[in-house]
Amino acid sequence: MKRLKCLIVLSCLFITLISCKNHETKTNVENQELETTEQKIVAKFSNKGHEFVFNMVQNVGNYKTLAQKKDVIYTYTYRTPDGKEDISTEKYIFKNELSYGAYQKHERTLPELEGLMEQGYDGETYWLKHNNQLVEDDKMLERVAFNRPTNYYWFTMMQKLLDPNLIYKHVGTTIIDKTPYEVVAVTFESDTNHPKDTYQLYINKKTNLVDQFLFTVVDYNKTEPFLMVLEYETVDGILIPTKRKYKASNWNADVTDEPWITVNWTNITFNNGLSKDVFKP
């Protein structure tokens, strides 16, 4: 009788193992099919420039990888050659691109507001506070409506270079200080006649990183480019260009004797469990 029970138990165990194995095999096949499908999707590049940008983004960490970190807090420091400085604590939630900045120092951004200045975007509204009091000035709110998405974009730029409605053009290959680069121009599609910014990326062929790029600021009538030079560090598995400097240039990215404006990001932490209430006025 005991022998019969043991045989029954062993038979059930064997059937269970076979069932699990079949489920595992089926799951693996499904995953392989899914991966194959995804590879087919991402392989549809519009041109060579698009492919170079795609490969660079996979190298630094794509938007899915970034979004999985939920949110970020970091210190933003902006210095101009004349000694003016902005220092803010930046907070973003990646879903819906919520953005907040608390400026402990703002000598170049609304310097007339002495003391703590807070800016925010809650997914619908841009708002401004000065010493914990809401500011309703339209001109100042226009500045907030520029700063919030701009600061967010700069932080997530490498990932957002694969956003929809972007146009890529492979300009060619060049050598700067013995380093070979693929040069790719990126512009934005527009359903209006309003001009859009242009970015010209210099992708290092050895490291597959954007070492520098040219950019315009059309919102402020800056159609001649600035040159931005980058240095990276790895934070929680993502390569982030935390040290940045820029100045006026031309479309050949010639370096002049003009002084640099510097922008540094420090104390970067992801997955802080930020509440959406942080972004409400």
Salt bridges, closest charged atoms under 4 A:
GLU51 OE1 - LYS48 NZ 3.61
GLU85 OE2 - ARG79 NE 2.46
GLU85 OE1 - LYS105 NZ 2.80
ASP86 OD2 - ARG108 NH1 2.96
GLU90 OE1 - ARG148 NH1 2.86
GLU97 OE2 - LYS160 NZ 2.81
ASP163 OD2 - LYS160 NZ 2.88
GLU182 OE1 - HIS170 NE2 2.72
GLU182 OE2 - LYS205 NZ 3.54
ASP219 OD1 - HIS194 NE2 3.78
ASP236 OD2 - LYS69 NZ 3.28
ASP277 OD1 - LYS280 NZ 3.42
